[in-house]
Amino acid sequence: MLSSAEATELLTVKMLPKQENERSTLLRLDRYFHGEFDLGWMPRQARPEYRLMLTKARMHFLRLVVRTIRQRLYVDGFRVTATEGSDAQAWSLWQANSMDARQSMVHTDALVYGSAYVTVWPDPELGARIAGESPLAMTVTTAIDDPNRVEYAVKTATIDVERIAVLYDNSCAYRFQVDRSSAQWVLVDIVEHNLGITPVVPILNDPDLLGRKSSEIEELLPIQDRINETLADRMMAQKFAAFRQRWATGLVIPEDDDGQPVEPFNSAVDRLWIAEDTDVKFGEFSDTPLSPYLDAVDADVRHMAALAQVPAAYLLGSIDNVSADAITAAEAGLMARVEDKQATYGEAWEQVMRLALAAAGDSGAATDLASEVIWRDTETRSPAVLVDTLTKLRSIGVPLEFLLERYGLTPQGIERVMDMAGREAITSARAQASAFGLSVNGNDLT
């Protein structure tokens, strides 16, 4: 346990400056993900109509890219083999903390900012409290001998105008609050967690050996800017140059009683322009076609899709009359990217669950390094091909439970189907026994 002076110095000298530095680099990603794009160049004296046009010239592809990947990252269960019933307890803790829904928030932050965090804390009612944390509010330092182990973590928040900070280490959580009179951080509470390690697990996106991570959208920001600029140019052309402008030469312009020029012709479908002077000539300027602007947007979207490994048809919304096999082929790159993230995120979720089981008192499962995450199968497959494959596997003796897992059922669904299959087998056995005149006693045949 740190002393009050040590905890305060660690918070103010190391952790808070680190958090502020990281936060400053994440705010642009945050703005873009929430649709607050840079407006681009405009004249200093630009009219309000022009500014409004730039505001409307936005098409949010970044959120669609993140959503496409996130929808294929869904934890369906845990396989814990250390002690009997640990996998059921793990899933019970998961659902008690509403993580079957909240995991999407954690995955979204990891994809957008490059990292997200999960805290675990002992809870007398739930067994363990699991919560996702945004990198905008939390930062960590890792141990020099083990980059995968968090040494210290800090979370900041403003609650009812009060500035709060919580510092975590391998034994306690230190709660700080800004004193209004001195504007200094003051330690107000220390709570022990008895978990032996800092109860914060980072979920990193595309990490490397130096512990660096990368955002899924950062390299797409210039393309998003190009798309918005092209849309602005299209709106300008649509408003001012998409209609043919007419001209006339050698024409005497009439004037009203005040000497102001009067429009000599009234344009309409059923009206004809006539001039008595033979020197008068009429003509028109050609309109500006909008198709080059639309083609430019499509090209930029395809560049974005290539970098993100997302099928361009998903971003362009052009999936019509496409076979399941064609969709599967188009998704090959996306599914490879998803599987890569499942491997990285899965290790973090396994660590989270080991911490949660330790907090709930299951010491055996807490040290089970063979535990694994069960991810939902979201790959697009032809139902006929899938069923045919599973039928052939069953014919060579592959267990039904394994086939149900391959089919995509959740662990709870598999358990329910296996119970139903067991009851059907008993009912069938009873019927056959009765046919041979055998008596049935409960589930035993005599």
N, C-alpha and C positions, 0 to 999 in steps of 0.2 A: 504494500500500500504506500502511495506517495504521501509525503507531508503536504500541508496546506501551501507552503511556500513553493515546493517542487511542482505541485499540480498547477499553481497559478502561473509560474514561470513557463512551464511546458505549454500551457494554453496560450498565453499572450505572446511569447517570443517565437514559438515554433509553429503551433497548429493553426492559429487564426490567420497569420500572414500567409501560410501555405494555402489555406482555404480561399482567402481573398484572391490570391494569384490564380488559382485554378478556376474560380468562379468567373473571373473577368474573361477568360478564354472561352467559357461555355455560354455566356450570355448571347453571343451572336447566333450560335446554334439554336438556343432557346427561342430567340426572336423569329428566326426563319421557320422553325418547325411549327410555330403557332401563327404563321402567315403574316408576320410583320416584316415584309421584305424592304430592302432599300429601294427608294423610288427611282434611283438613277439620275442622270444629268437633266437639268431643266434650266431655262434662262432665268436670270435673277428677277426679271419683271414678268414672269410667267403669269398668265391670267388664271383665275380660280378654275375656269373650265378645263384648262390644260392639266392643272394639278389633280382635278377630279378624274380626268381621263387616265392618268398614270395610276391612280389609286384603284381604278376598276380593271386595269390591265394586269391582272394577276391570275395565275392558275397554279394551284398548290399540288405539285407532284411529289414533294418530299414526304409529306404525310402518307401518301399512297404507297410509296416505296417501303416505308417503315411498317405500315399496316400489313402489306403483303407478306413480309418476312415474319412479323410477329404472330400472325394468324397461324403459322406453321410451327410455333414454339409453344407447346402446351404440355405441361407435366400431368400425367394421368395416374401416377402411383410411384411407390418406392418398393424396391426388393431388398429387404434386410434379413439376413440369414443367421445373425449371431445368436438370437434367442427366439423361442417360439412366440409368435404373435407380434413380433416387433414391427413387421411391415404394416400390419393393421393399426398398430399404435401410431406409427409414423403418419399414416394417412389420416388418422383421427386428429392428430395435432395439426396437420395441414388444413383440414377442413374447419377445425375449430377456430383457426385464425383467418378464415375466408381466403386462403391463399389460392384456392382453385380459381377465384376471380381476380385477386390482386396480383397474381403472378404476371399478368399482362402488363400492369403498370411498371413492374420491375424490368421486364424485358424491353418495354418501350424506352425507358430511360437509358438502359444499357446500349440500345441501338442508336439513340439520338446523341447522347453525350459521350459514349464510349465506356461508361461505367455506371453501375448502380450498386447500392449496398443493401444488405439485409442484416438486421439486428435480431438477436435471440436473447430472451431474458426469462428466468424462472417465474412462473405464475402459479399461485396456489389453486386457482380455479381451472385454468386451461391446461396446466402442466408445464407449458412453455408458451411464451408470447413471441410471435414471429412478425416482423414488420419490415416492409420495404422502405428504403430511404433514398432521397434524391441526391445526386452529387452536387446540386446547387446548395444543399443544406449540410452536407457531410463530406469530410475528407479523412484520409487515413495515412499512416506511415507504416511501412512493412519492415520486418526484421531483416538485417543484413545477411544472416545465414540462411534465411528461408523467405524468399520474396512472396511466397503464397500465404504467409502467416502475418496477420495484422498485429502490429505492436501497439500503436495508439490510434484512437479515432476521436473525432470531435463532431458534434452536431450542434448547429445554432438555429435559433428560431426566435420570433417575436410573438409573445403571447400577452394580449391585453396591454400593449405598449411597453411591456417589460422585455428587455433583451436577455435571452436565456442561452446558455451553452452547457452541453454535457460532454465531459471528457471520459473516454473509456480506456481502461488498460486490462491486464490479465487477472485483476482481482476485484476491481471496483468500478463504479460510475461516479464521477465527481460533478455535481451540479453547481454551476456558477450563475450569477446574476449581476447585471450592471447596477452599481449603486448610483442613485439619482444625484446625490449631492456631490460625490467625488468623480463620477463618470468612470470609475474603475471596476474591473471584474472582481467579484467577491465570492469566495467559496461558501455555499450555503448548506450543502448536504453531501454526504458520502454514503453510498449503498454498495454492499458487497454482493457479488453474484455467485462465487464459489464454483465457477466453471473451469478455472485453470488457464484459460486463454481469453484473449479479448473477444467478446461476443459480437463481432462485426465481420461479415463475410462479403468481400467485394465480388461482383459479377462483372467481368471485363469483356469488352468486345474486341476481337482480333488482337489479343495480347502478344507481346514478343518477350524475349528472354531478359530484356532490361526492365520489364514491368510496365512498358508503355502500352497504351491502348488507343484505339481510333474510333471515331464516330462513323456511323454508317452513312451519314448525309454530308459530312464536311466536304468531300471531294465533289459532291453534286451541287454545291452552292453556286459556282460560276455558271453551270448549265441552267439552273433555275433563274439566275439573273438574265441570261440570254433569252430564255423563253419569255420572261416578262417584258423585256425590251422589244422583242419582236411583236408581242401582242399589243404593246403601246403604239408601235409603228403601224400596225394593221388598223387600229382604231382611228389613228390620224388619217390614214388613207381612206378608210371607210366613211369618215365624217366629212372630209374636205375634197377628196379626189376620186371617189368611186362613182360620182355622177358626172355625166358629160356636161361640160360648160359650153354655152353657145357664144358666138361672137358675130359682130357685124361691122363693116367698114363702109365709108361713104354715105353714112346715114345722118341726117339732120335730127338732132335730139330736141324734141319739143320742150318748152318750159311752161311752168305754171305762172299765175299772176305775180308771184313773188320772185320770179326769175330762177326758180329751182328746176333742175332737169326732171323730166317725167319719163317713167318707163314706157317706151313706145309700144311694146307688145306684151300681151298677156298669154303666157305659155300654158297650153293645155293640150290634151290628146285630140280634142275635136276643134282646135283652132289652127288657122293658117296665117303665116307671116307674109305680108305683101308690102312691097315698096314700089312707088311709081318711078323713082329715079333709076335709070338703067345702070348707073355706076355703083349702086349698092350691092354688096356681096355678103352672103351669110355663110357661116361655117360653125364647126364645133371642135373642141379639144377632146382627144380620146380620154376615156376613163382609165383609172389606175386599177389593174387587176389585183384581186386579193389572194389568188391562189399561190403566188410565190411566198407570201407571208405564212399561209397555212402550211405549205410544204416545209418552210424553215422550222416551224414549231415541231412538226412531225420528226424532222431530222434530229433536232435537239433532244426530243423525248426518246428517240431510239439510242442516242449516245448515252443518255442517262440510264436507260434500261440495260445497256451493255455493261456499264461500270457497276451497276447495282446487281447484276445477274438476275434481273427480274424480266420475265417475258414482256416484250414491248406491247403485245396485245392487251396485257392487263392495264397498262398505263394509257393506252389509246382507246380502250374500250371497243375493240374490234374483233371479238371472238364470235364468229357466226359460222354455222354449219361446219364445225371442226370436230373430227373424230377424237375419241378418247386417246387413241395411240398418238395422234398428232399433239394433243395437249401434253401428254406424258413426255414426249420428246422435247417440246418447248420448255418444259419445267425442269429439265435435267440439270441445268446450271443452278437454278434456284434451289432445288432439293439438295444439291451438293453443298451449297452455301449454308443451308439450314442444318444439315447434318454436322457441318463444321462447328456451328454455334451450339448445337446440342451437346457436343463433346465438351466444349469449354464451359458453357452454362451448367451442364449436368454435374461437373466436378464441384462447382460452387454450391449447387442445391444439395448435393450429397453431404457437404460439410455443414450446411445449414441444418439438415435433418439430424446429423450426428450431434450437433450442439443442442438441438431441441430435445432429443431423446435423453441426453445427459441432464439437461435442466429438469426433465420430467422424472428422473431417477433411474432410467434404464442404462446402467453403466456398461452392460455387455454390448448393446447396440451402439453406444456412443463411441466405441473403439473398433467398430466393424468397418474396416477399410475395403471390404469386398461388396459393400452395399452399392446399389445403383439406382438411377432414376429411370422410370418407365415413361417414355415420351409418346404422345399420341401420334399415330401414323396418319399423316396428312397428305401423303403422296397420292396424286391422281392416278387411279388405275381403272381399267375396264372391269366392271363387276363380273362379267362372264369369264374373263381370263383368270381373275383372282379365285373365283369359286372352283374353276377347273383345276387350278394349281393345288388348292387345298384338298380337293377330293383325291387327287393322285397321291399327295403326301399321306393322306389318311389310309389309302389302300396299301401302303408299304409299312404301316404300323406306327406312324408318327402320332403321339398322344393328342387327344382332342383339346386339352387345355392349351397346348402350344399353338395349335391351329387357330383357336379362338383369339389368341394374342396376335397372331399374324393377320387375322381378319380385321383387327382394329378395336376389339372390345376393351373396355377399361377393366382393371382388376376386379372391381365390384361386379361388373357385368359378367365377367368370366366365372366368378364364384356363383352368381345366380344361375347361369346356364348349367354349370356342373351340378348344382343341387337339383335343378329340374331334370337333368339327364339321369341322375341317381334315382329320383322318384319314379321316373318312367321305367327304368330298368327293374325296380322292385315291383311295380304294377304289372309289367310284362311277365316277370317270373311267377307272380301269384296266379296270373291267368293260365300260364302253362302248367303250373302245379295242379290247379283245380281240374284242368282237362285230364290229368292222369290220376285223379282221385286222391291227391296228396293234400293234407291239411296245412294251413298257414297259421303260424303263431307270430304275430308282430312282423318283423322283417326276416324271420327265420322260417325255413321250410322243413317240416317234419313228416 
